[in-house]
Amino acid sequence: LEEQLNVAGIDTPESLRELGSREAWLKLKHMDPSVNITRLYALEGALRGVRWHALDGPVKADLKEFYQSHKGLQ
């Protein structure tokens, strides 16, 4: 994931914070259409300082809704 972020120009924690998990995921999605919801969860977890498994239900549900609305993008 770190390597993909670097290639996408997201090479510092600050740049990830500025973009947010959703916009960062969209950048990765445009580079690699196979990125999945786990990457989105991982990005959000990184921003919150937790493993993505520790994200609470409402946060995951919100991210899942975003993912569903954007997963067909190339």
mmCIF file of the N, C-alpha and C atoms, coordinates in Angstrom:
data_MODEL
# 
_entry.id   MODEL 
# 
loop_
_atom_site.group_PDB 
_atom_site.id 
_atom_site.type_symbol 
_atom_site.label_atom_id 
_atom_site.label_alt_id 
_atom_site.label_comp_id 
_atom_site.label_asym_id 
_atom_site.label_entity_id 
_atom_site.label_seq_id 
_atom_site.pdbx_PDB_ins_code 
_atom_site.Cartn_x 
_atom_site.Cartn_y 
_atom_site.Cartn_z 
_atom_site.occupancy 
_atom_site.B_iso_or_equiv 
_atom_site.pdbx_formal_charge 
_atom_site.auth_seq_id 
_atom_site.auth_comp_id 
_atom_site.auth_asym_id 
_atom_site.auth_atom_id 
_atom_site.pdbx_PDB_model_num 
ATOM 1   N N  . LEU A 1 1  ? 0.827   -1.189 0.000   1.00 0.00 ? 1  LEU A N  1 
ATOM 2   C CA . LEU A 1 1  ? 0.000   0.000  0.000   1.00 0.00 ? 1  LEU A CA 1 
ATOM 3   C C  . LEU A 1 1  ? 0.869   1.251  0.000   1.00 0.00 ? 1  LEU A C  1 
ATOM 4   N N  . GLU A 1 2  ? 1.931   1.233  0.804   1.00 0.00 ? 2  GLU A N  1 
ATOM 5   C CA . GLU A 1 2  ? 2.826   2.392  0.860   1.00 0.00 ? 2  GLU A CA 1 
ATOM 6   C C  . GLU A 1 2  ? 3.416   2.695  -0.515  1.00 0.00 ? 2  GLU A C  1 
ATOM 7   N N  . GLU A 1 3  ? 3.827   1.649  -1.217  1.00 0.00 ? 3  GLU A N  1 
ATOM 8   C CA . GLU A 1 3  ? 4.404   1.846  -2.540  1.00 0.00 ? 3  GLU A CA 1 
ATOM 9   C C  . GLU A 1 3  ? 3.377   2.446  -3.500  1.00 0.00 ? 3  GLU A C  1 
ATOM 10  N N  . GLN A 1 4  ? 2.160   1.949  -3.464  1.00 0.00 ? 4  GLN A N  1 
ATOM 11  C CA . GLN A 1 4  ? 1.101   2.499  -4.325  1.00 0.00 ? 4  GLN A CA 1 
ATOM 12  C C  . GLN A 1 4  ? 0.843   3.967  -3.993  1.00 0.00 ? 4  GLN A C  1 
ATOM 13  N N  . LEU A 1 5  ? 0.818   4.285  -2.713  1.00 0.00 ? 5  LEU A N  1 
ATOM 14  C CA . LEU A 1 5  ? 0.601   5.680  -2.311  1.00 0.00 ? 5  LEU A CA 1 
ATOM 15  C C  . LEU A 1 5  ? 1.727   6.567  -2.836  1.00 0.00 ? 5  LEU A C  1 
ATOM 16  N N  . ASN A 1 6  ? 2.959   6.100  -2.711  1.00 0.00 ? 6  ASN A N  1 
ATOM 17  C CA . ASN A 1 6  ? 4.098   6.880  -3.198  1.00 0.00 ? 6  ASN A CA 1 
ATOM 18  C C  . ASN A 1 6  ? 3.994   7.129  -4.696  1.00 0.00 ? 6  ASN A C  1 
ATOM 19  N N  . VAL A 1 7  ? 3.638   6.102  -5.458  1.00 0.00 ? 7  VAL A N  1 
ATOM 20  C CA . VAL A 1 7  ? 3.487   6.248  -6.906  1.00 0.00 ? 7  VAL A CA 1 
ATOM 21  C C  . VAL A 1 7  ? 2.379   7.253  -7.234  1.00 0.00 ? 7  VAL A C  1 
ATOM 22  N N  . ALA A 1 8  ? 1.345   7.279  -6.406  1.00 0.00 ? 8  ALA A N  1 
ATOM 23  C CA . ALA A 1 8  ? 0.227   8.197  -6.613  1.00 0.00 ? 8  ALA A CA 1 
ATOM 24  C C  . ALA A 1 8  ? 0.548   9.616  -6.154  1.00 0.00 ? 8  ALA A C  1 
ATOM 25  N N  . GLY A 1 9  ? 1.764   9.817  -5.617  1.00 0.00 ? 9  GLY A N  1 
ATOM 26  C CA . GLY A 1 9  ? 2.152   11.146 -5.158  1.00 0.00 ? 9  GLY A CA 1 
ATOM 27  C C  . GLY A 1 9  ? 1.717   11.447 -3.737  1.00 0.00 ? 9  GLY A C  1 
ATOM 28  N N  . ILE A 1 10 ? 1.266   10.440 -3.036  1.00 0.00 ? 10 ILE A N  1 
ATOM 29  C CA . ILE A 1 10 ? 0.861   10.587 -1.633  1.00 0.00 ? 10 ILE A CA 1 
ATOM 30  C C  . ILE A 1 10 ? 2.001   9.989  -0.812  1.00 0.00 ? 10 ILE A C  1 
ATOM 31  N N  . ASP A 1 11 ? 3.014   10.821 -0.589  1.00 0.00 ? 11 ASP A N  1 
ATOM 32  C CA . ASP A 1 11 ? 4.255   10.286 -0.028  1.00 0.00 ? 11 ASP A CA 1 
ATOM 33  C C  . ASP A 1 11 ? 4.565   10.746 1.389   1.00 0.00 ? 11 ASP A C  1 
ATOM 34  N N  . THR A 1 12 ? 3.616   11.416 2.015   1.00 0.00 ? 12 THR A N  1 
ATOM 35  C CA . THR A 1 12 ? 3.797   11.804 3.416   1.00 0.00 ? 12 THR A CA 1 
ATOM 36  C C  . THR A 1 12 ? 2.478   11.604 4.156   1.00 0.00 ? 12 THR A C  1 
ATOM 37  N N  . PRO A 1 13 ? 2.548   11.426 5.459   1.00 0.00 ? 13 PRO A N  1 
ATOM 38  C CA . PRO A 1 13 ? 1.305   11.341 6.235   1.00 0.00 ? 13 PRO A CA 1 
ATOM 39  C C  . PRO A 1 13 ? 0.446   12.602 6.070   1.00 0.00 ? 13 PRO A C  1 
ATOM 40  N N  . GLU A 1 14 ? 1.122   13.739 5.928   1.00 0.00 ? 14 GLU A N  1 
ATOM 41  C CA . GLU A 1 14 ? 0.383   14.993 5.755   1.00 0.00 ? 14 GLU A CA 1 
ATOM 42  C C  . GLU A 1 14 ? -0.410  14.998 4.450   1.00 0.00 ? 14 GLU A C  1 
ATOM 43  N N  . SER A 1 15 ? 0.199   14.498 3.387   1.00 0.00 ? 15 SER A N  1 
ATOM 44  C CA . SER A 1 15 ? -0.522  14.481 2.110   1.00 0.00 ? 15 SER A CA 1 
ATOM 45  C C  . SER A 1 15 ? -1.706  13.526 2.172   1.00 0.00 ? 15 SER A C  1 
ATOM 46  N N  . LEU A 1 16 ? -1.577  12.429 2.904   1.00 0.00 ? 16 LEU A N  1 
ATOM 47  C CA . LEU A 1 16 ? -2.713  11.529 3.088   1.00 0.00 ? 16 LEU A CA 1 
ATOM 48  C C  . LEU A 1 16 ? -3.807  12.211 3.896   1.00 0.00 ? 16 LEU A C  1 
ATOM 49  N N  . ARG A 1 17 ? -3.431  12.901 4.958   1.00 0.00 ? 17 ARG A N  1 
ATOM 50  C CA . ARG A 1 17 ? -4.428  13.614 5.771   1.00 0.00 ? 17 ARG A CA 1 
ATOM 51  C C  . ARG A 1 17 ? -5.144  14.684 4.959   1.00 0.00 ? 17 ARG A C  1 
ATOM 52  N N  . GLU A 1 18 ? -4.392  15.405 4.137   1.00 0.00 ? 18 GLU A N  1 
ATOM 53  C CA . GLU A 1 18 ? -4.994  16.457 3.317   1.00 0.00 ? 18 GLU A CA 1 
ATOM 54  C C  . GLU A 1 18 ? -6.021  15.893 2.341   1.00 0.00 ? 18 GLU A C  1 
ATOM 55  N N  . LEU A 1 19 ? -5.696  14.763 1.738   1.00 0.00 ? 19 LEU A N  1 
ATOM 56  C CA . LEU A 1 19 ? -6.612  14.140 0.773   1.00 0.00 ? 19 LEU A CA 1 
ATOM 57  C C  . LEU A 1 19 ? -7.779  13.441 1.440   1.00 0.00 ? 19 LEU A C  1 
ATOM 58  N N  . GLY A 1 20 ? -7.496  12.754 2.517   1.00 0.00 ? 20 GLY A N  1 
ATOM 59  C CA . GLY A 1 20 ? -8.499  11.915 3.148   1.00 0.00 ? 20 GLY A CA 1 
ATOM 60  C C  . GLY A 1 20 ? -8.505  10.537 2.499   1.00 0.00 ? 20 GLY A C  1 
ATOM 61  N N  . SER A 1 21 ? -9.115  9.604  3.179   1.00 0.00 ? 21 SER A N  1 
ATOM 62  C CA . SER A 1 21 ? -9.087  8.216  2.717   1.00 0.00 ? 21 SER A CA 1 
ATOM 63  C C  . SER A 1 21 ? -9.812  8.026  1.395   1.00 0.00 ? 21 SER A C  1 
ATOM 64  N N  . ARG A 1 22 ? -10.930 8.710  1.215   1.00 0.00 ? 22 ARG A N  1 
ATOM 65  C CA . ARG A 1 22 ? -11.718 8.516  0.000   1.00 0.00 ? 22 ARG A CA 1 
ATOM 66  C C  . ARG A 1 22 ? -10.984 9.015  -1.247  1.00 0.00 ? 22 ARG A C  1 
ATOM 67  N N  . GLU A 1 23 ? -10.459 10.213 -1.181  1.00 0.00 ? 23 GLU A N  1 
ATOM 68  C CA . GLU A 1 23 ? -9.749  10.757 -2.346  1.00 0.00 ? 23 GLU A CA 1 
ATOM 69  C C  . GLU A 1 23 ? -8.466  9.987  -2.623  1.00 0.00 ? 23 GLU A C  1 
ATOM 70  N N  . ALA A 1 24 ? -7.779  9.574  -1.570  1.00 0.00 ? 24 ALA A N  1 
ATOM 71  C CA . ALA A 1 24 ? -6.571  8.771  -1.760  1.00 0.00 ? 24 ALA A CA 1 
ATOM 72  C C  . ALA A 1 24 ? -6.931  7.448  -2.427  1.00 0.00 ? 24 ALA A C  1 
ATOM 73  N N  . TRP A 1 25 ? -8.019  6.826  -1.980  1.00 0.00 ? 25 TRP A N  1 
ATOM 74  C CA . TRP A 1 25 ? -8.458  5.564  -2.581  1.00 0.00 ? 25 TRP A CA 1 
ATOM 75  C C  . TRP A 1 25 ? -8.817  5.753  -4.055  1.00 0.00 ? 25 TRP A C  1 
ATOM 76  N N  . LEU A 1 26 ? -9.480  6.866  -4.371  1.00 0.00 ? 26 LEU A N  1 
ATOM 77  C CA . LEU A 1 26 ? -9.825  7.127  -5.777  1.00 0.00 ? 26 LEU A CA 1 
ATOM 78  C C  . LEU A 1 26 ? -8.573  7.248  -6.633  1.00 0.00 ? 26 LEU A C  1 
ATOM 79  N N  . LYS A 1 27 ? -7.538  7.884  -6.107  1.00 0.00 ? 27 LYS A N  1 
ATOM 80  C CA . LYS A 1 27 ? -6.272  7.972  -6.856  1.00 0.00 ? 27 LYS A CA 1 
ATOM 81  C C  . LYS A 1 27 ? -5.703  6.577  -7.102  1.00 0.00 ? 27 LYS A C  1 
ATOM 82  N N  . LEU A 1 28 ? -5.734  5.739  -6.070  1.00 0.00 ? 28 LEU A N  1 
ATOM 83  C CA . LEU A 1 28 ? -5.236  4.374  -6.233  1.00 0.00 ? 28 LEU A CA 1 
ATOM 84  C C  . LEU A 1 28 ? -6.104  3.603  -7.232  1.00 0.00 ? 28 LEU A C  1 
ATOM 85  N N  . LYS A 1 29 ? -7.399  3.807  -7.171  1.00 0.00 ? 29 LYS A N  1 
ATOM 86  C CA . LYS A 1 29 ? -8.333  3.114  -8.065  1.00 0.00 ? 29 LYS A CA 1 
ATOM 87  C C  . LYS A 1 29 ? -8.066  3.472  -9.518  1.00 0.00 ? 29 LYS A C  1 
ATOM 88  N N  . HIS A 1 30 ? -7.743  4.720  -9.785  1.00 0.00 ? 30 HIS A N  1 
ATOM 89  C CA . HIS A 1 30 ? -7.439  5.132  -11.158 1.00 0.00 ? 30 HIS A CA 1 
ATOM 90  C C  . HIS A 1 30 ? -6.138  4.493  -11.654 1.00 0.00 ? 30 HIS A C  1 
ATOM 91  N N  . MET A 1 31 ? -5.207  4.224  -10.752 1.00 0.00 ? 31 MET A N  1 
ATOM 92  C CA . MET A 1 31 ? -3.951  3.572  -11.120 1.00 0.00 ? 31 MET A CA 1 
ATOM 93  C C  . MET A 1 31 ? -4.110  2.063  -11.238 1.00 0.00 ? 31 MET A C  1 
ATOM 94  N N  . ASP A 1 32 ? -4.940  1.503  -10.363 1.00 0.00 ? 32 ASP A N  1 
ATOM 95  C CA . ASP A 1 32 ? -5.086  0.048  -10.284 1.00 0.00 ? 32 ASP A CA 1 
ATOM 96  C C  . ASP A 1 32 ? -6.549  -0.290 -10.013 1.00 0.00 ? 32 ASP A C  1 
ATOM 97  N N  . PRO A 1 33 ? -7.308  -0.611 -11.056 1.00 0.00 ? 33 PRO A N  1 
ATOM 98  C CA . PRO A 1 33 ? -8.740  -0.889 -10.887 1.00 0.00 ? 33 PRO A CA 1 
ATOM 99  C C  . PRO A 1 33 ? -9.061  -2.047 -9.943  1.00 0.00 ? 33 PRO A C  1 
ATOM 100 N N  . SER A 1 34 ? -8.063  -2.836 -9.572  1.00 0.00 ? 34 SER A N  1 
ATOM 101 C CA . SER A 1 34 ? -8.340  -3.966 -8.693  1.00 0.00 ? 34 SER A CA 1 
ATOM 102 C C  . SER A 1 34 ? -8.339  -3.611 -7.205  1.00 0.00 ? 34 SER A C  1 
ATOM 103 N N  . VAL A 1 35 ? -8.017  -2.354 -6.848  1.00 0.00 ? 35 VAL A N  1 
ATOM 104 C CA . VAL A 1 35 ? -8.024  -2.014 -5.419  1.00 0.00 ? 35 VAL A CA 1 
ATOM 105 C C  . VAL A 1 35 ? -9.430  -2.210 -4.875  1.00 0.00 ? 35 VAL A C  1 
ATOM 106 N N  . ASN A 1 36 ? -9.494  -2.732 -3.652  1.00 0.00 ? 36 ASN A N  1 
ATOM 107 C CA . ASN A 1 36 ? -10.783 -3.100 -3.105  1.00 0.00 ? 36 ASN A CA 1 
ATOM 108 C C  . ASN A 1 36 ? -11.108 -2.322 -1.835  1.00 0.00 ? 36 ASN A C  1 
ATOM 109 N N  . ILE A 1 37 ? -12.175 -2.721 -1.205  1.00 0.00 ? 37 ILE A N  1 
ATOM 110 C CA . ILE A 1 37 ? -12.646 -2.009 -0.022  1.00 0.00 ? 37 ILE A CA 1 
ATOM 111 C C  . ILE A 1 37 ? -11.659 -2.115 1.140   1.00 0.00 ? 37 ILE A C  1 
ATOM 112 N N  . THR A 1 38 ? -10.893 -3.188 1.193   1.00 0.00 ? 38 THR A N  1 
ATOM 113 C CA . THR A 1 38 ? -9.919  -3.335 2.265   1.00 0.00 ? 38 THR A CA 1 
ATOM 114 C C  . THR A 1 38 ? -8.888  -2.221 2.222   1.00 0.00 ? 38 THR A C  1 
ATOM 115 N N  . ARG A 1 39 ? -8.505  -1.806 1.027   1.00 0.00 ? 39 ARG A N  1 
ATOM 116 C CA . ARG A 1 39 ? -7.555  -0.679 0.912   1.00 0.00 ? 39 ARG A CA 1 
ATOM 117 C C  . ARG A 1 39 ? -8.187  0.599  1.461   1.00 0.00 ? 39 ARG A C  1 
ATOM 118 N N  . LEU A 1 40 ? -9.455  0.797  1.158   1.00 0.00 ? 40 LEU A N  1 
ATOM 119 C CA . LEU A 1 40 ? -10.160 1.978  1.667   1.00 0.00 ? 40 LEU A CA 1 
ATOM 120 C C  . LEU A 1 40 ? -10.207 1.949  3.189   1.00 0.00 ? 40 LEU A C  1 
ATOM 121 N N  . TYR A 1 41 ? -10.552 0.801  3.752   1.00 0.00 ? 41 TYR A N  1 
ATOM 122 C CA . TYR A 1 41 ? -10.556 0.661  5.209   1.00 0.00 ? 41 TYR A CA 1 
ATOM 123 C C  . TYR A 1 41 ? -9.161  0.911  5.783   1.00 0.00 ? 41 TYR A C  1 
ATOM 124 N N  . ALA A 1 42 ? -8.126  0.386  5.126   1.00 0.00 ? 42 ALA A N  1 
ATOM 125 C CA . ALA A 1 42 ? -6.763  0.556  5.614   1.00 0.00 ? 42 ALA A CA 1 
ATOM 126 C C  . ALA A 1 42 ? -6.352  2.023  5.617   1.00 0.00 ? 42 ALA A C  1 
ATOM 127 N N  . LEU A 1 43 ? -6.736  2.738  4.577   1.00 0.00 ? 43 LEU A N  1 
ATOM 128 C CA . LEU A 1 43 ? -6.424  4.168  4.523   1.00 0.00 ? 43 LEU A CA 1 
ATOM 129 C C  . LEU A 1 43 ? -7.113  4.919  5.654   1.00 0.00 ? 43 LEU A C  1 
ATOM 130 N N  . GLU A 1 44 ? -8.380  4.621  5.879   1.00 0.00 ? 44 GLU A N  1 
ATOM 131 C CA . GLU A 1 44 ? -9.106  5.281  6.974   1.00 0.00 ? 44 GLU A CA 1 
ATOM 132 C C  . GLU A 1 44 ? -8.498  4.919  8.318   1.00 0.00 ? 44 GLU A C  1 
ATOM 133 N N  . GLY A 1 45 ? -8.137  3.656  8.482   1.00 0.00 ? 45 GLY A N  1 
ATOM 134 C CA . GLY A 1 45 ? -7.496  3.238  9.725   1.00 0.00 ? 45 GLY A CA 1 
ATOM 135 C C  . GLY A 1 45 ? -6.183  3.973  9.955   1.00 0.00 ? 45 GLY A C  1 
ATOM 136 N N  . ALA A 1 46 ? -5.404  4.143  8.887   1.00 0.00 ? 46 ALA A N  1 
ATOM 137 C CA . ALA A 1 46 ? -4.138  4.867  9.008   1.00 0.00 ? 46 ALA A CA 1 
ATOM 138 C C  . ALA A 1 46 ? -4.381  6.299  9.465   1.00 0.00 ? 46 ALA A C  1 
ATOM 139 N N  . LEU A 1 47 ? -5.407  6.920  8.931   1.00 0.00 ? 47 LEU A N  1 
ATOM 140 C CA . LEU A 1 47 ? -5.714  8.297  9.337   1.00 0.00 ? 47 LEU A CA 1 
ATOM 141 C C  . LEU A 1 47 ? -6.147  8.374  10.796  1.00 0.00 ? 47 LEU A C  1 
ATOM 142 N N  . ARG A 1 48 ? -6.802  7.334  11.266  1.00 0.00 ? 48 ARG A N  1 
ATOM 143 C CA . ARG A 1 48 ? -7.284  7.318  12.654  1.00 0.00 ? 48 ARG A CA 1 
ATOM 144 C C  . ARG A 1 48 ? -6.285  6.696  13.623  1.00 0.00 ? 48 ARG A C  1 
ATOM 145 N N  . GLY A 1 49 ? -5.189  6.169  13.091  1.00 0.00 ? 49 GLY A N  1 
ATOM 146 C CA . GLY A 1 49 ? -4.168  5.565  13.940  1.00 0.00 ? 49 GLY A CA 1 
ATOM 147 C C  . GLY A 1 49 ? -4.562  4.209  14.498  1.00 0.00 ? 49 GLY A C  1 
ATOM 148 N N  . VAL A 1 50 ? -5.418  3.475  13.757  1.00 0.00 ? 50 VAL A N  1 
ATOM 149 C CA . VAL A 1 50 ? -5.843  2.146  14.199  1.00 0.00 ? 50 VAL A CA 1 
ATOM 150 C C  . VAL A 1 50 ? -5.770  1.181  13.015  1.00 0.00 ? 50 VAL A C  1 
ATOM 151 N N  . ARG A 1 51 ? -5.720  -0.107 13.317  1.00 0.00 ? 51 ARG A N  1 
ATOM 152 C CA . ARG A 1 51 ? -5.849  -1.104 12.252  1.00 0.00 ? 51 ARG A CA 1 
ATOM 153 C C  . ARG A 1 51 ? -7.273  -1.025 11.727  1.00 0.00 ? 51 ARG A C  1 
ATOM 154 N N  . TRP A 1 52 ? -7.437  -1.329 10.448  1.00 0.00 ? 52 TRP A N  1 
ATOM 155 C CA . TRP A 1 52 ? -8.770  -1.176 9.869   1.00 0.00 ? 52 TRP A CA 1 
ATOM 156 C C  . TRP A 1 52 ? -9.790  -2.079 10.542  1.00 0.00 ? 52 TRP A C  1 
ATOM 157 N N  . HIS A 1 53 ? -9.360  -3.172 11.120  1.00 0.00 ? 53 HIS A N  1 
ATOM 158 C CA . HIS A 1 53 ? -10.269 -4.086 11.820  1.00 0.00 ? 53 HIS A CA 1 
ATOM 159 C C  . HIS A 1 53 ? -10.939 -3.392 13.006  1.00 0.00 ? 53 HIS A C  1 
ATOM 160 N N  . ALA A 1 54 ? -10.295 -2.358 13.531  1.00 0.00 ? 54 ALA A N  1 
ATOM 161 C CA . ALA A 1 54 ? -10.813 -1.665 14.709  1.00 0.00 ? 54 ALA A CA 1 
ATOM 162 C C  . ALA A 1 54 ? -11.778 -0.530 14.365  1.00 0.00 ? 54 ALA A C  1 
ATOM 163 N N  . LEU A 1 55 ? -11.990 -0.258 13.094  1.00 0.00 ? 55 LEU A N  1 
ATOM 164 C CA . LEU A 1 55 ? -12.954 0.785  12.723  1.00 0.00 ? 55 LEU A CA 1 
ATOM 165 C C  . LEU A 1 55 ? -14.336 0.361  13.184  1.00 0.00 ? 55 LEU A C  1 
ATOM 166 N N  . ASP A 1 56 ? -15.108 1.323  13.697  1.00 0.00 ? 56 ASP A N  1 
ATOM 167 C CA . ASP A 1 56 ? -16.426 0.953  14.192  1.00 0.00 ? 56 ASP A CA 1 
ATOM 168 C C  . ASP A 1 56 ? -17.426 0.764  13.049  1.00 0.00 ? 56 ASP A C  1 
ATOM 169 N N  . GLY A 1 57 ? -18.536 0.144  13.369  1.00 0.00 ? 57 GLY A N  1 
ATOM 170 C CA . GLY A 1 57 ? -19.544 -0.216 12.381  1.00 0.00 ? 57 GLY A CA 1 
ATOM 171 C C  . GLY A 1 57 ? -20.038 0.935  11.525  1.00 0.00 ? 57 GLY A C  1 
ATOM 172 N N  . PRO A 1 58 ? -20.403 2.081  12.114  1.00 0.00 ? 58 PRO A N  1 
ATOM 173 C CA . PRO A 1 58 ? -20.886 3.191  11.291  1.00 0.00 ? 58 PRO A CA 1 
ATOM 174 C C  . PRO A 1 58 ? -19.834 3.724  10.312  1.00 0.00 ? 58 PRO A C  1 
ATOM 175 N N  . VAL A 1 59 ? -18.580 3.739  10.731  1.00 0.00 ? 59 VAL A N  1 
ATOM 176 C CA . VAL A 1 59 ? -17.508 4.202  9.839   1.00 0.00 ? 59 VAL A CA 1 
ATOM 177 C C  . VAL A 1 59 ? -17.372 3.227  8.673   1.00 0.00 ? 59 VAL A C  1 
ATOM 178 N N  . LYS A 1 60 ? -17.346 1.938  8.969   1.00 0.00 ? 60 LYS A N  1 
ATOM 179 C CA . LYS A 1 60 ? -17.250 0.939  7.908   1.00 0.00 ? 60 LYS A CA 1 
ATOM 180 C C  . LYS A 1 60 ? -18.453 1.014  6.973   1.00 0.00 ? 60 LYS A C  1 
ATOM 181 N N  . ALA A 1 61 ? -19.631 1.223  7.531   1.00 0.00 ? 61 ALA A N  1 
ATOM 182 C CA . ALA A 1 61 ? -20.837 1.300  6.699   1.00 0.00 ? 61 ALA A CA 1 
ATOM 183 C C  . ALA A 1 61 ? -20.760 2.502  5.758   1.00 0.00 ? 61 ALA A C  1 
ATOM 184 N N  . ASP A 1 62 ? -20.289 3.627  6.252   1.00 0.00 ? 62 ASP A N  1 
ATOM 185 C CA . ASP A 1 62 ? -20.138 4.823  5.425   1.00 0.00 ? 62 ASP A CA 1 
ATOM 186 C C  . ASP A 1 62 ? -19.118 4.593  4.316   1.00 0.00 ? 62 ASP A C  1 
ATOM 187 N N  . LEU A 1 63 ? -17.998 3.982  4.666   1.00 0.00 ? 63 LEU A N  1 
ATOM 188 C CA . LEU A 1 63 ? -16.967 3.681  3.671   1.00 0.00 ? 63 LEU A CA 1 
ATOM 189 C C  . LEU A 1 63 ? -17.478 2.670  2.643   1.00 0.00 ? 63 LEU A C  1 
ATOM 190 N N  . LYS A 1 64 ? -18.256 1.700  3.101   1.00 0.00 ? 64 LYS A N  1 
ATOM 191 C CA . LYS A 1 64 ? -18.794 0.698  2.181   1.00 0.00 ? 64 LYS A CA 1 
ATOM 192 C C  . LYS A 1 64 ? -19.742 1.338  1.178   1.00 0.00 ? 64 LYS A C  1 
ATOM 193 N N  . GLU A 1 65 ? -20.549 2.278  1.639   1.00 0.00 ? 65 GLU A N  1 
ATOM 194 C CA . GLU A 1 65 ? -21.453 2.996  0.739   1.00 0.00 ? 65 GLU A CA 1 
ATOM 195 C C  . GLU A 1 65 ? -20.656 3.765  -0.317  1.00 0.00 ? 65 GLU A C  1 
ATOM 196 N N  . PHE A 1 66 ? -19.599 4.447  0.115   1.00 0.00 ? 66 PHE A N  1 
ATOM 197 C CA . PHE A 1 66 ? -18.723 5.162  -0.820  1.00 0.00 ? 66 PHE A CA 1 
ATOM 198 C C  . PHE A 1 66 ? -18.118 4.191  -1.819  1.00 0.00 ? 66 PHE A C  1 
ATOM 199 N N  . TYR A 1 67 ? -17.592 3.082  -1.320  1.00 0.00 ? 67 TYR A N  1 
ATOM 200 C CA . TYR A 1 67 ? -16.974 2.071  -2.179  1.00 0.00 ? 67 TYR A CA 1 
ATOM 201 C C  . TYR A 1 67 ? -17.965 1.555  -3.221  1.00 0.00 ? 67 TYR A C  1 
ATOM 202 N N  . GLN A 1 68 ? -19.167 1.222  -2.786  1.00 0.00 ? 68 GLN A N  1 
ATOM 203 C CA . GLN A 1 68 ? -20.178 0.690  -3.697  1.00 0.00 ? 68 GLN A CA 1 
ATOM 204 C C  . GLN A 1 68 ? -20.498 1.680  -4.812  1.00 0.00 ? 68 GLN A C  1 
ATOM 205 N N  . SER A 1 69 ? -20.491 2.956  -4.488  1.00 0.00 ? 69 SER A N  1 
ATOM 206 C CA . SER A 1 69 ? -20.833 3.964  -5.491  1.00 0.00 ? 69 SER A CA 1 
ATOM 207 C C  . SER A 1 69 ? -19.677 4.276  -6.442  1.00 0.00 ? 69 SER A C  1 
ATOM 208 N N  . HIS A 1 70 ? -18.469 3.807  -6.110  1.00 0.00 ? 70 HIS A N  1 
ATOM 209 C CA . HIS A 1 70 ? -17.291 4.113  -6.935  1.00 0.00 ? 70 HIS A CA 1 
ATOM 210 C C  . HIS A 1 70 ? -16.540 2.894  -7.438  1.00 0.00 ? 70 HIS A C  1 
ATOM 211 N N  . LYS A 1 71 ? -16.953 1.697  -7.072  1.00 0.00 ? 71 LYS A N  1 
ATOM 212 C CA . LYS A 1 71 ? -16.137 0.523  -7.398  1.00 0.00 ? 71 LYS A CA 1 
ATOM 213 C C  . LYS A 1 71 ? -16.079 0.226  -8.905  1.00 0.00 ? 71 LYS A C  1 
ATOM 214 N N  . GLY A 1 72 ? -17.031 0.692  -9.676  1.00 0.00 ? 72 GLY A N  1 
ATOM 215 C CA . GLY A 1 72 ? -17.008 0.438  -11.116 1.00 0.00 ? 72 GLY A CA 1 
ATOM 216 C C  . GLY A 1 72 ? -16.155 1.392  -11.909 1.00 0.00 ? 72 GLY A C  1 
ATOM 217 N N  . LEU A 1 73 ? -15.570 2.377  -11.255 1.00 0.00 ? 73 LEU A N  1 
ATOM 218 C CA . LEU A 1 73 ? -14.726 3.341  -11.958 1.00 0.00 ? 73 LEU A CA 1 
ATOM 219 C C  . LEU A 1 73 ? -13.465 2.689  -12.477 1.00 0.00 ? 73 LEU A C  1 
ATOM 220 N N  . GLN A 1 74 ? -12.996 3.171  -13.588 1.00 0.00 ? 74 GLN A N  1 
ATOM 221 C CA . GLN A 1 74 ? -11.738 2.685  -14.152 1.00 0.00 ? 74 GLN A CA 1 
ATOM 222 C C  . GLN A 1 74 ? -10.699 3.773  -14.042 1.00 0.00 ? 74 GLN A C  1 
# 
